[in-house]
Amino acid sequence: MSKKINTIWRNVWLSQNNVSADDVFSSRLFVEGYQSIKGHIPLDAISMLEAGGGTGRYGIQMACDYPYKNVLVIDCLNESLELGRSLASRKGVKNIRFELNDILGLSFDDDSFDCVFSDAVIQVFVNYQDAVNEIARVCKPGGTVIISVCNKWNFHTLYKFILRLAKQPYMYGYEKSFSHTELLKGINNAGLKRIAKGGFFVSYGIRRHNKLIYRIAGKLCDLVVNFLDPISGGSISNLFGFEIFIVAKKPKR
């Protein structure tokens, strides 16, 4: 990761040092994301890796919900890991560890984990395929990989495009938005086989902006999604969610 991106995210994690655990785990983006992904976590997966933990909230919640699993959260920034350790301590979680490691060059042996999960991480790399390849390498044959990213077909992409036209910086620096097709290509190139896909929180790309007009637009978007998702098998969220994800298996040898 470039020094510029590292600096941006280091400051993000430092700014959240005093955030309450309730705020982190009640965030709608997290709640909707975790609910969407939880059902794809294999019950028999004992060793789990969250690659690029950020706050560590996904790994911490996984450890809470599955106390028999051994969860490891890695990140390349100590500020992220310290935040995760603090949240895990406040939640009283014991079956979780935090470790400094680089998703572009993981220090683990091949075939180390039953399940590898990564949320909104590979999108910050121009060479994101290297990260996907590393995730696939450390997953055991027959194991599960879950990768989520920002969705190209969401208002958030238009927002970033408008910023570029206005020559204004995006607060998180470089960030690629993916279509399911692009994410699937990266999954296939790493030798993984897709078994499921999904998406969640369509309105977040609008709601994350605080002006009244955006809040109103976000509520209208929620009404449409809540009406159409149940009758379309969730296809609206899958297509237009703020984040999309793919669940894949590593073929057995």
C-alpha positions as CSV (number, residue, x, y, z in Angstrom):
1,M,0.0,0.0,0.0
2,S,1.3,3.5,-0.8
3,K,2.5,5.8,2.0
4,K,-0.3,8.2,1.1
5,I,-3.0,5.6,1.5
6,N,-1.4,4.3,4.7
7,T,-1.3,7.8,6.1
8,I,-5.0,8.4,5.3
9,W,-6.1,5.2,7.0
10,R,-3.8,5.6,10.0
11,N,-5.5,8.9,10.6
12,V,-9.0,7.3,10.2
13,W,-8.2,4.6,12.8
14,L,-6.6,7.2,15.2
15,S,-9.8,9.3,14.9
16,Q,-11.9,6.4,16.2
17,N,-9.8,5.6,19.3
18,N,-12.6,6.8,21.6
19,V,-15.5,5.3,19.6
20,S,-17.9,3.2,21.7
21,A,-18.3,-0.5,21.0
22,D,-22.1,0.1,20.7
23,D,-21.6,2.6,17.9
24,V,-19.3,0.3,16.0
25,F,-21.5,-2.8,16.2
26,S,-24.8,-1.0,15.8
27,S,-23.7,0.8,12.6
28,R,-26.2,0.0,9.9
29,L,-23.5,-0.6,7.3
30,F,-22.0,-3.2,9.6
31,V,-25.3,-4.8,10.7
32,E,-26.5,-5.2,7.1
33,G,-23.1,-6.4,5.9
34,Y,-22.7,-9.0,8.7
35,Q,-26.3,-10.3,8.3
36,S,-25.7,-10.7,4.6
37,I,-22.4,-12.5,5.0
38,K,-22.9,-14.6,8.2
39,G,-24.9,-17.3,6.6
40,H,-22.0,-18.0,4.2
41,I,-19.5,-18.7,7.0
42,P,-19.1,-22.5,7.2
43,L,-20.0,-23.9,10.7
44,D,-17.2,-26.4,10.5
45,A,-14.5,-23.8,9.7
46,I,-12.3,-23.6,12.8
47,S,-9.4,-21.4,11.7
48,M,-10.6,-18.0,10.3
49,L,-8.6,-15.1,8.9
50,E,-9.9,-11.6,8.4
51,A,-7.5,-10.0,6.0
52,G,-7.4,-6.3,6.4
53,G,-9.4,-5.9,9.6
54,G,-9.8,-2.1,10.0
55,T,-11.7,-1.8,13.2
56,G,-11.8,-5.6,13.4
57,R,-15.5,-5.5,13.9
58,Y,-16.3,-8.4,11.5
59,G,-13.7,-10.7,13.1
60,I,-14.8,-9.7,16.6
61,Q,-18.4,-10.5,15.8
62,M,-17.5,-13.8,14.2
63,A,-15.5,-14.7,17.3
64,C,-18.5,-13.7,19.5
65,D,-21.0,-15.8,17.5
66,Y,-18.7,-18.8,17.0
67,P,-16.7,-19.2,20.3
68,Y,-15.3,-22.5,19.1
69,K,-13.6,-20.9,16.1
70,N,-10.1,-19.4,16.2
71,V,-10.2,-16.0,14.6
72,L,-7.1,-14.0,13.4
73,V,-7.4,-10.4,12.3
74,I,-4.5,-8.9,10.3
75,D,-3.8,-5.4,9.1
76,C,-0.7,-3.5,8.0
77,L,-1.3,-0.7,10.4
78,N,-0.7,-0.9,14.2
79,E,-3.4,1.8,14.7
80,S,-6.0,-0.5,13.2
81,L,-4.9,-3.4,15.3
82,E,-4.9,-1.4,18.5
83,L,-8.4,-0.3,17.8
84,G,-9.5,-3.9,17.2
85,R,-7.8,-5.2,20.4
86,S,-9.5,-2.5,22.4
87,L,-13.0,-3.3,20.9
88,A,-12.4,-7.0,21.5
89,S,-11.4,-6.4,25.1
90,R,-14.5,-4.3,25.7
91,K,-16.7,-7.1,24.2
92,G,-14.9,-9.7,26.3
93,V,-13.9,-11.8,23.3
94,K,-11.2,-14.4,24.0
95,N,-10.9,-16.5,20.8
96,I,-9.4,-13.8,18.7
97,R,-5.9,-12.6,17.9
98,F,-4.6,-9.5,16.1
99,E,-1.4,-9.5,14.1
100,L,0.6,-7.1,11.9
101,N,0.7,-8.5,8.4
102,D,0.4,-7.4,4.8
103,I,-2.4,-8.7,2.6
104,L,-0.2,-8.2,-0.5
105,G,2.4,-10.6,1.0
106,L,1.0,-12.7,3.8
107,S,3.5,-14.4,6.0
108,F,1.4,-17.5,6.4
109,D,2.1,-20.9,4.8
110,D,0.0,-22.1,1.9
111,D,-3.3,-23.7,3.0
112,S,-3.4,-22.3,6.5
113,F,-7.1,-21.3,7.1
114,D,-10.5,-22.9,6.7
115,C,-12.1,-19.6,5.9
116,V,-10.6,-16.2,4.8
117,F,-12.8,-13.1,4.8
118,S,-11.9,-9.6,3.6
119,D,-14.3,-6.6,3.7
120,A,-13.7,-3.5,1.5
121,V,-9.9,-3.9,1.4
122,I,-8.8,-5.0,-2.0
123,Q,-10.4,-1.9,-3.5
124,V,-7.6,0.3,-2.2
125,F,-5.0,-1.4,-4.3
126,V,-4.3,-0.8,-7.9
127,N,-2.7,-4.3,-7.9
128,Y,-5.8,-5.8,-6.2
129,Q,-5.3,-9.2,-7.9
130,D,-2.1,-9.7,-5.8
131,A,-4.3,-9.4,-2.7
132,V,-6.9,-11.9,-4.0
133,N,-4.1,-14.3,-5.0
134,E,-2.7,-14.1,-1.4
135,I,-6.1,-14.7,0.1
136,A,-6.6,-17.8,-2.1
137,R,-3.1,-19.1,-1.3
138,V,-3.5,-19.2,2.4
139,C,-7.0,-20.7,2.2
140,K,-7.1,-24.5,2.6
141,P,-8.3,-26.7,-0.3
142,G,-12.0,-27.0,0.2
143,G,-12.0,-23.8,2.3
144,T,-14.2,-20.7,1.8
145,V,-13.2,-17.2,0.7
146,I,-15.5,-14.2,1.1
147,I,-14.5,-10.9,-0.4
148,S,-16.6,-7.7,-0.4
149,V,-15.9,-4.5,-2.2
150,C,-17.5,-1.2,-3.1
151,N,-20.0,-1.6,-5.9
152,K,-19.6,0.2,-9.2
153,W,-23.4,0.4,-9.7
154,N,-24.2,2.5,-6.7
155,F,-24.6,6.3,-6.1
156,H,-21.2,6.2,-4.4
157,T,-19.4,5.7,-7.7
158,L,-21.3,8.7,-9.2
159,Y,-20.2,10.8,-6.1
160,K,-16.6,9.9,-6.7
161,F,-16.9,10.8,-10.4
162,I,-18.4,14.2,-9.5
163,L,-15.5,14.8,-7.1
164,R,-13.0,14.1,-9.9
165,L,-14.8,16.4,-12.3
166,A,-14.7,19.1,-9.7
167,K,-11.0,18.3,-9.0
168,Q,-11.8,17.6,-5.4
169,P,-10.0,14.9,-3.4
170,Y,-11.9,11.8,-2.2
171,M,-11.4,11.5,1.5
172,Y,-10.0,7.9,1.4
173,G,-7.7,8.5,-1.5
174,Y,-7.6,5.7,-4.2
175,E,-10.6,3.4,-4.2
176,K,-11.7,1.2,-7.0
177,S,-15.4,0.3,-7.4
178,F,-16.2,-3.1,-8.7
179,S,-18.9,-4.8,-10.7
180,H,-19.7,-8.4,-9.8
181,T,-18.1,-9.3,-13.2
182,E,-14.8,-7.6,-12.3
183,L,-14.8,-9.2,-8.8
184,L,-15.6,-12.6,-10.2
185,K,-12.7,-12.3,-12.7
186,G,-10.3,-11.6,-9.9
187,I,-11.8,-14.6,-8.0
188,N,-11.4,-16.9,-11.0
189,N,-7.9,-15.7,-11.8
190,A,-6.9,-16.8,-8.2
191,G,-8.2,-20.3,-8.9
192,L,-11.3,-20.0,-6.8
193,K,-14.8,-21.1,-7.7
194,R,-17.8,-18.8,-7.0
195,I,-20.6,-20.4,-5.0
196,A,-22.6,-17.3,-4.1
197,K,-22.8,-13.6,-4.5
198,G,-24.7,-10.8,-2.8
199,G,-24.9,-7.1,-2.0
200,F,-26.2,-4.9,0.8
201,F,-27.3,-1.4,2.0
202,V,-28.2,0.2,-1.3
203,S,-28.9,3.6,0.2
204,Y,-25.6,4.0,2.1
205,G,-23.9,5.7,-0.8
206,I,-26.6,8.5,-0.3
207,R,-27.1,8.3,3.4
208,R,-23.4,8.8,4.2
209,H,-23.8,12.4,3.3
210,N,-25.4,14.5,6.0
211,K,-27.4,17.1,4.1
212,L,-31.2,17.0,4.4
213,I,-31.8,16.3,0.7
214,Y,-29.5,13.2,0.9
215,R,-31.3,11.9,4.1
216,I,-34.6,12.2,2.3
217,A,-33.3,10.6,-0.8
218,G,-31.9,7.8,1.3
219,K,-35.2,7.1,3.0
220,L,-37.0,7.0,-0.4
221,C,-34.3,4.6,-1.7
222,D,-34.9,2.3,1.4
223,L,-38.6,2.3,0.7
224,V,-38.0,1.1,-2.9
225,V,-35.5,-1.5,-1.9
226,N,-37.6,-2.8,1.0
227,F,-40.6,-3.2,-1.4
228,L,-38.7,-4.8,-4.3
229,D,-36.1,-7.0,-2.6
230,P,-38.7,-9.4,-1.1
231,I,-40.4,-10.0,-4.4
232,S,-37.2,-10.2,-6.4
233,G,-35.2,-12.5,-4.2
234,G,-32.9,-9.7,-3.0
235,S,-31.8,-8.8,-6.6
236,I,-32.0,-5.1,-6.0
237,S,-29.5,-5.2,-3.1
238,N,-27.4,-7.7,-5.1
239,L,-27.2,-5.4,-8.1
240,F,-27.1,-1.9,-6.5
241,G,-25.8,-2.4,-2.9
242,F,-23.2,-0.1,-1.6
243,E,-21.1,-3.2,-1.2
244,I,-21.2,-6.4,-3.1
245,F,-19.5,-9.7,-2.3
246,I,-18.6,-13.0,-3.7
247,V,-18.3,-16.3,-1.7
248,A,-16.0,-18.8,-3.3
249,K,-14.4,-22.2,-2.6
250,K,-10.8,-23.2,-3.1
251,P,-10.9,-26.5,-5.1
252,K,-9.6,-29.6,-3.4
253,R,-6.5,-31.1,-4.9
